[in-house]
Amino acid sequence: MNEKIEIQQGDITKVSVDAIVNAANNSLLGGGGVDGAIHKAGGKAILEECVKIRNKQGGCETGEAVITTAGELPAKYVIHTVGPVWNGGGTKGESEKLRNCYRNSLKLAIKYGIESIAFPNISTGVYRYPKEEAAKISIDEVKQFLQNDEKIKKVIFVCHDRANYELYIELLKEQD
């Protein structure tokens, strides 16, 4: 199974896959962190499609996902998902909302014939989700999904920093 899961440290905007996942905010209009980096590197085409989606459905709810072009990025698509904000205790359904980010992104990938997808560490930046808990949820959710799906050939977790990279490597080894 793990031959389908890869861990990389680096910049998700430079990964050559069918789709990269953006840790977006509800407005879909870009922001800081990975969201800002994807919008900046991908160019105005991504924002233009996000505006169309926003005008049609009013943004994106936490845990949901939408898809746009990848503009000038090496990927074909960007799947935008809105992770939960951590409120100190996880009592507002944060873990299920985070699981939904991964699950709904993968469902959308299948719908669009995407075989390779790269995820950032959703909600672990300004949304303050505890990194280890978020990593466990992401790996678990992706593994569960891949057990029931043959269409997705490669899932890459792209960790921006060394600490998250080492955390993901260790957790993936533990779950083997």
Backbone as CSV, one residue per row, in Angstrom:
resi,resn,N_x,N_y,N_z,CA_x,CA_y,CA_z,C_x,C_y,C_z
1,MET,0.833,-1.213,0.000,0.000,0.000,0.000,0.857,1.248,0.000
2,ASN,1.901,1.259,0.830,2.680,2.484,0.979,3.471,2.874,-0.255
3,GLU,3.522,1.986,-1.250,4.164,2.396,-2.497,3.356,3.503,-3.172
4,LYS,2.125,3.677,-2.752,1.299,4.761,-3.294,1.472,6.067,-2.525
5,ILE,2.069,6.009,-1.331,2.216,7.202,-0.494,3.682,7.600,-0.424
6,GLU,3.921,8.876,-0.667,5.281,9.407,-0.645,5.318,10.654,0.239
7,ILE,6.435,10.869,0.896,6.624,12.062,1.722,7.772,12.862,1.109
8,GLN,7.561,14.155,0.920,8.611,15.039,0.410,8.692,16.276,1.295
9,GLN,9.874,16.850,1.355,10.013,18.163,1.971,10.260,19.140,0.837
10,GLY,9.530,20.257,0.843,9.740,21.226,-0.218,8.560,22.139,-0.435
11,ASP,8.481,22.624,-1.658,7.500,23.613,-2.078,6.441,22.931,-2.935
12,ILE,5.218,22.876,-2.457,4.144,22.181,-3.171,3.863,22.801,-4.544
13,THR,4.179,24.070,-4.729,3.916,24.714,-6.023,4.860,24.204,-7.121
14,LYS,5.886,23.464,-6.745,6.848,22.943,-7.720,6.682,21.448,-7.991
15,VAL,5.722,20.816,-7.335,5.523,19.375,-7.491,4.735,19.098,-8.772
16,SER,5.250,18.165,-9.555,4.622,17.818,-10.827,3.711,16.598,-10.639
17,VAL,2.435,16.872,-10.425,1.396,15.856,-10.235,0.150,16.316,-10.989
18,ASP,-0.850,15.456,-11.046,-2.100,15.859,-11.699,-2.782,16.998,-10.938
19,ALA,-2.747,16.922,-9.594,-3.398,17.958,-8.783,-2.619,18.199,-7.498
20,ILE,-2.552,19.458,-7.096,-2.069,19.793,-5.769,-3.267,20.293,-4.969
21,VAL,-3.201,20.085,-3.679,-4.279,20.533,-2.806,-3.845,21.829,-2.137
22,ASN,-4.755,22.769,-2.118,-4.525,24.063,-1.480,-5.272,24.104,-0.158
23,ALA,-4.563,24.461,0.892,-5.202,24.698,2.191,-5.785,26.105,2.136
24,ALA,-6.979,26.196,1.599,-7.624,27.482,1.313,-8.383,28.005,2.534
25,ASN,-8.875,29.234,2.397,-9.798,29.750,3.397,-11.203,29.751,2.787
26,ASN,-12.213,30.015,3.602,-13.599,29.925,3.132,-13.903,30.834,1.948
27,SER,-13.201,31.956,1.829,-13.489,32.911,0.753,-12.964,32.452,-0.596
28,LEU,-11.982,31.560,-0.600,-11.306,31.082,-1.817,-10.510,32.176,-2.530
29,LEU,-10.312,33.312,-1.894,-9.674,34.442,-2.570,-8.179,34.580,-2.265
30,GLY,-7.590,33.522,-1.766,-6.159,33.582,-1.458,-5.952,34.093,-0.050
31,GLY,-4.781,33.856,0.461,-4.468,34.274,1.821,-2.986,34.141,2.060
32,GLY,-2.627,33.715,3.248,-1.221,33.533,3.576,-0.799,32.095,3.408
33,GLY,0.394,31.771,3.846,0.894,30.407,3.839,0.834,29.748,2.479
34,VAL,0.462,28.476,2.469,0.433,27.706,1.231,-0.599,28.288,0.259
35,ASP,-1.696,28.810,0.776,-2.746,29.406,-0.052,-2.179,30.571,-0.869
36,GLY,-1.495,31.471,-0.206,-0.893,32.607,-0.898,0.168,32.177,-1.893
37,ALA,0.967,31.190,-1.512,2.033,30.702,-2.402,1.457,30.084,-3.670
38,ILE,0.382,29.315,-3.541,-0.245,28.683,-4.708,-0.859,29.730,-5.626
39,HIS,-1.568,30.686,-5.054,-2.165,31.750,-5.876,-1.084,32.566,-6.578
40,LYS,-0.006,32.874,-5.877,1.074,33.666,-6.461,1.773,32.908,-7.594
41,ALA,2.131,31.654,-7.337,2.858,30.861,-8.336,1.979,30.456,-9.520
42,GLY,0.688,30.254,-9.268,-0.212,29.792,-10.317,-0.762,30.886,-11.210
43,GLY,-0.688,32.127,-10.747,-1.175,33.235,-11.555,-2.670,33.487,-11.410
44,LYS,-3.133,34.462,-12.184,-4.503,34.961,-12.014,-5.599,33.979,-12.432
45,ALA,-5.283,32.978,-13.240,-6.304,32.025,-13.696,-6.953,31.301,-12.513
46,ILE,-6.146,30.980,-11.492,-6.687,30.283,-10.318,-7.671,31.178,-9.582
47,LEU,-7.271,32.416,-9.341,-8.152,33.361,-8.640,-9.433,33.605,-9.433
48,GLU,-9.319,33.730,-10.745,-10.501,33.971,-11.579,-11.507,32.824,-11.438
49,GLU,-11.018,31.586,-11.429,-11.930,30.450,-11.263,-12.496,30.389,-9.850
50,CYS,-11.674,30.757,-8.865,-12.161,30.799,-7.476,-13.282,31.824,-7.328
51,VAL,-13.135,32.954,-7.976,-14.171,33.992,-7.935,-15.473,33.460,-8.551
52,LYS,-15.366,32.724,-9.660,-16.562,32.145,-10.290,-17.252,31.160,-9.341
53,ILE,-16.458,30.327,-8.685,-17.025,29.354,-7.730,-17.694,30.098,-6.578
54,ARG,-17.007,31.103,-6.087,-17.537,31.898,-4.974,-18.853,32.583,-5.363
55,ASN,-18.901,33.136,-6.561,-20.122,33.796,-7.032,-21.276,32.803,-7.185
56,LYS,-20.935,31.572,-7.545,-21.948,30.542,-7.751,-22.444,29.949,-6.433
57,GLN,-21.507,29.655,-5.497,-21.920,28.941,-4.282,-21.543,29.640,-2.986
58,GLY,-20.919,30.812,-3.065,-20.618,31.575,-1.853,-19.399,31.103,-1.086
59,GLY,-18.394,30.576,-1.755,-17.170,30.155,-1.073,-17.128,28.662,-0.882
60,CYS,-16.404,28.230,0.133,-16.227,26.800,0.389,-16.295,26.567,1.895
61,GLU,-17.132,25.643,2.295,-17.293,25.341,3.718,-16.107,24.533,4.243
62,THR,-15.860,24.608,5.516,-14.800,23.835,6.156,-15.032,22.344,5.929
63,GLY,-13.986,21.667,5.459,-14.066,20.240,5.180,-14.473,19.899,3.763
64,GLU,-14.978,20.882,3.037,-15.390,20.667,1.649,-14.228,20.961,0.706
65,ALA,-14.410,20.655,-0.587,-13.357,20.878,-1.570,-13.953,21.300,-2.910
66,VAL,-13.223,22.151,-3.620,-13.588,22.574,-4.976,-12.329,22.486,-5.842
67,ILE,-12.511,22.498,-7.152,-11.373,22.321,-8.053,-11.290,23.455,-9.072
68,THR,-10.059,23.850,-9.388,-9.817,24.857,-10.427,-8.637,24.408,-11.278
69,THR,-8.376,25.169,-12.296,-7.152,25.002,-13.070,-5.958,25.230,-12.151
70,ALA,-4.794,24.819,-12.595,-3.575,25.085,-11.830,-2.815,26.272,-12.416
71,GLY,-3.395,26.904,-13.433,-2.743,28.080,-14.010,-1.335,27.758,-14.478
72,GLU,-0.364,28.483,-13.966,1.029,28.337,-14.395,1.818,27.311,-13.585
73,LEU,1.151,26.589,-12.704,1.818,25.558,-11.906,2.075,24.310,-12.754
74,PRO,3.024,23.443,-12.348,3.266,22.213,-13.109,2.116,21.203,-13.011
75,ALA,1.252,21.327,-12.019,0.083,20.454,-11.892,-0.979,20.853,-12.918
76,LYS,-1.967,19.986,-13.119,-3.079,20.292,-14.016,-4.207,21.005,-13.283
77,TYR,-4.391,20.625,-12.003,-5.492,21.165,-11.215,-5.013,21.590,-9.833
78,VAL,-5.806,22.470,-9.217,-5.661,22.769,-7.794,-6.998,22.412,-7.142
79,ILE,-6.928,21.561,-6.141,-8.113,21.247,-5.339,-8.003,22.090,-4.074
80,HIS,-8.974,22.957,-3.866,-8.987,23.864,-2.717,-9.864,23.241,-1.637
81,THR,-9.307,23.072,-0.451,-10.082,22.552,0.667,-9.851,23.450,1.872
82,VAL,-10.867,23.586,2.689,-10.789,24.486,3.841,-10.679,23.660,5.113
83,GLY,-9.518,23.744,5.737,-9.287,23.016,6.972,-9.892,23.735,8.168
84,PRO,-10.059,22.993,9.255,-10.628,23.590,10.464,-9.596,24.424,11.236
85,VAL,-10.088,25.455,11.892,-9.262,26.225,12.815,-9.285,25.483,14.150
86,TRP,-8.107,25.257,14.728,-8.015,24.577,16.028,-8.392,25.568,17.116
87,ASN,-9.341,25.192,17.952,-9.793,26.082,19.026,-9.383,25.580,20.402
88,GLY,-8.216,24.956,20.473,-7.658,24.607,21.766,-7.993,23.251,22.340
89,GLY,-9.054,22.628,21.885,-9.384,21.350,22.505,-9.995,20.348,21.559
90,GLY,-10.226,20.753,20.351,-10.803,19.823,19.391,-12.234,19.434,19.693
91,THR,-12.962,20.297,20.370,-14.330,19.967,20.783,-15.388,20.426,19.789
92,LYS,-14.970,21.035,18.694,-15.930,21.542,17.718,-15.908,20.721,16.420
93,GLY,-15.573,19.434,16.561,-15.573,18.545,15.397,-14.389,18.741,14.470
94,GLU,-13.311,19.318,14.988,-12.159,19.615,14.135,-11.586,18.381,13.453
95,SER,-11.495,17.262,14.177,-10.869,16.079,13.572,-11.698,15.541,12.409
96,GLU,-13.007,15.518,12.553,-13.842,15.051,11.447,-13.794,16.025,10.270
97,LYS,-13.747,17.311,10.560,-13.632,18.298,9.474,-12.307,18.143,8.741
98,LEU,-11.227,17.865,9.481,-9.932,17.661,8.834,-9.954,16.381,7.996
99,ARG,-10.533,15.314,8.533,-10.686,14.077,7.748,-11.442,14.360,6.456
100,ASN,-12.502,15.159,6.556,-13.302,15.498,5.375,-12.485,16.236,4.324
101,CYS,-11.527,17.054,4.748,-10.666,17.752,3.781,-9.966,16.749,2.876
102,TYR,-9.376,15.728,3.485,-8.658,14.712,2.712,-9.619,13.849,1.904
103,ARG,-10.696,13.393,2.538,-11.670,12.522,1.872,-12.317,13.227,0.683
104,ASN,-12.777,14.463,0.891,-13.463,15.178,-0.189,-12.510,15.578,-1.306
105,SER,-11.256,15.871,-0.970,-10.258,16.168,-2.008,-10.006,14.932,-2.866
106,LEU,-9.895,13.770,-2.231,-9.662,12.530,-2.975,-10.880,12.142,-3.817
107,LYS,-12.072,12.361,-3.303,-13.290,12.086,-4.092,-13.335,12.973,-5.333
108,LEU,-12.990,14.227,-5.161,-12.965,15.157,-6.291,-11.893,14.733,-7.297
109,ALA,-10.765,14.267,-6.794,-9.694,13.792,-7.674,-10.198,12.655,-8.565
110,ILE,-10.901,11.718,-7.986,-11.428,10.599,-8.770,-12.416,11.089,-9.816
111,LYS,-13.258,12.008,-9.413,-14.260,12.558,-10.345,-13.604,13.179,-11.577
112,TYR,-12.411,13.760,-11.403,-11.716,14.428,-12.506,-10.619,13.576,-13.130
113,GLY,-10.565,12.298,-12.801,-9.592,11.402,-13.410,-8.153,11.639,-12.971
114,ILE,-7.995,12.223,-11.808,-6.662,12.535,-11.280,-6.050,11.260,-10.688
115,GLU,-4.817,10.957,-11.093,-4.136,9.755,-10.597,-3.026,10.074,-9.597
116,SER,-2.540,11.317,-9.603,-1.492,11.710,-8.647,-1.884,13.035,-8.007
117,ILE,-1.713,13.085,-6.682,-2.173,14.248,-5.928,-1.188,14.549,-4.806
118,ALA,-0.953,15.830,-4.567,-0.041,16.252,-3.496,-0.805,17.095,-2.486
119,PHE,-0.622,16.754,-1.209,-1.272,17.464,-0.106,-0.242,18.254,0.699
120,PRO,-0.606,19.455,1.142,0.206,20.151,2.143,-0.225,19.654,3.531
121,ASN,0.349,20.190,4.562,-0.046,19.850,5.936,-1.214,20.767,6.318
122,ILE,-2.415,20.358,5.988,-3.619,21.180,6.124,-3.881,21.558,7.585
123,SER,-4.151,22.831,7.802,-4.558,23.430,9.083,-3.454,23.561,10.126
124,THR,-2.214,23.169,9.796,-1.157,23.186,10.820,-0.393,24.504,10.898
125,GLY,-0.711,25.443,10.017,-0.052,26.750,10.060,-0.851,27.719,10.914
126,VAL,-1.386,28.754,10.269,-2.115,29.781,11.010,-3.396,29.250,11.665
127,TYR,-3.889,28.084,11.224,-5.083,27.502,11.839,-4.749,26.701,13.098
128,ARG,-3.457,26.559,13.413,-2.936,26.050,14.679,-3.328,24.618,15.046
129,TYR,-3.670,23.792,14.076,-3.985,22.393,14.395,-2.693,21.727,14.849
130,PRO,-2.717,20.968,15.943,-1.493,20.299,16.413,-0.910,19.399,15.311
131,LYS,0.354,19.598,15.004,0.971,18.942,13.851,0.921,17.423,13.905
132,GLU,1.213,16.846,15.059,1.230,15.382,15.131,-0.167,14.802,14.940
133,GLU,-1.148,15.414,15.567,-2.528,14.931,15.413,-2.999,15.079,13.971
134,ALA,-2.682,16.216,13.351,-3.069,16.444,11.956,-2.393,15.434,11.035
135,ALA,-1.129,15.130,11.293,-0.398,14.167,10.468,-1.020,12.773,10.585
136,LYS,-1.355,12.373,11.808,-1.986,11.059,12.013,-3.304,10.968,11.254
137,ILE,-4.101,12.017,11.343,-5.396,12.042,10.656,-5.186,11.962,9.145
138,SER,-4.264,12.744,8.615,-4.066,12.781,7.161,-3.598,11.431,6.628
139,ILE,-2.623,10.825,7.285,-2.108,9.527,6.829,-3.192,8.460,6.946
140,ASP,-3.898,8.444,8.063,-4.956,7.460,8.277,-6.055,7.590,7.227
141,GLU,-6.494,8.812,6.993,-7.589,9.032,6.033,-7.180,8.647,4.620
142,VAL,-5.970,9.007,4.219,-5.493,8.666,2.880,-5.350,7.150,2.738
143,LYS,-4.774,6.497,3.733,-4.634,5.031,3.671,-5.995,4.348,3.558
144,GLN,-6.954,4.784,4.359,-8.300,4.202,4.293,-8.895,4.375,2.905
145,PHE,-8.734,5.552,2.356,-9.303,5.848,1.039,-8.666,4.957,-0.029
146,LEU,-7.339,4.840,0.018,-6.627,4.055,-0.993,-6.956,2.561,-0.915
147,GLN,-7.364,2.088,0.258,-7.761,0.676,0.390,-8.986,0.365,-0.458
148,ASN,-9.816,1.374,-0.690,-11.066,1.178,-1.420,-11.057,1.789,-2.808
149,ASP,-9.889,2.242,-3.264,-9.825,2.898,-4.560,-8.557,2.487,-5.297
150,GLU,-8.723,2.158,-6.563,-7.580,1.773,-7.396,-7.182,2.874,-8.376
151,LYS,-7.993,3.915,-8.486,-7.741,4.941,-9.506,-6.581,5.866,-9.156
152,ILE,-6.419,6.169,-7.889,-5.333,7.068,-7.489,-4.061,6.239,-7.321
153,LYS,-3.041,6.630,-8.072,-1.785,5.867,-8.105,-0.736,6.408,-7.140
154,LYS,-0.789,7.719,-6.838,0.258,8.321,-6.003,-0.322,9.467,-5.190
155,VAL,-0.044,9.438,-3.875,-0.381,10.537,-2.978,0.927,10.998,-2.346
156,ILE,1.207,12.275,-2.493,2.428,12.843,-1.929,2.050,13.846,-0.847
157,PHE,2.615,13.661,0.338,2.483,14.673,1.391,3.710,15.567,1.263
158,VAL,3.481,16.832,0.955,4.582,17.783,0.788,4.673,18.634,2.053
159,CYS,5.741,18.413,2.787,5.958,19.108,4.057,6.882,20.294,3.823
160,HIS,6.435,21.451,4.249,7.210,22.668,4.031,8.467,22.707,4.902
161,ASP,8.373,22.145,6.109,9.517,22.224,7.026,10.017,20.833,7.398
162,ARG,11.238,20.781,7.872,11.907,19.523,8.221,11.177,18.771,9.346
163,ALA,10.683,19.503,10.343,10.011,18.857,11.480,8.781,18.075,11.011
164,ASN,7.965,18.665,10.169,6.785,17.953,9.660,7.197,16.777,8.779
165,TYR,8.225,16.969,7.965,8.723,15.900,7.105,9.119,14.687,7.949
166,GLU,9.918,14.915,8.987,10.368,13.820,9.848,9.198,13.175,10.589
167,LEU,8.230,13.988,10.998,7.033,13.478,11.663,6.260,12.529,10.737
168,TYR,6.031,12.944,9.494,5.305,12.117,8.532,6.052,10.822,8.230
169,ILE,7.368,10.895,8.068,8.173,9.694,7.806,8.015,8.710,8.969
170,GLU,8.132,9.211,10.186,8.028,8.358,11.370,6.645,7.741,11.496
171,LEU,5.588,8.530,11.307,4.224,8.011,11.421,3.910,6.981,10.338
172,LEU,4.427,7.205,9.156,4.186,6.254,8.059,4.880,4.917,8.367
173,LYS,6.076,4.971,8.936,6.790,3.748,9.333,6.009,3.001,10.411
174,GLU,5.490,3.742,11.396,4.736,3.135,12.498,3.477,2.432,12.016
175,GLN,2.857,2.962,10.983,1.577,2.414,10.517,1.756,1.280,9.531
176,ASP,2.981,0.964,9.171,3.202,-0.157,8.230,2.848,-1.489,8.852
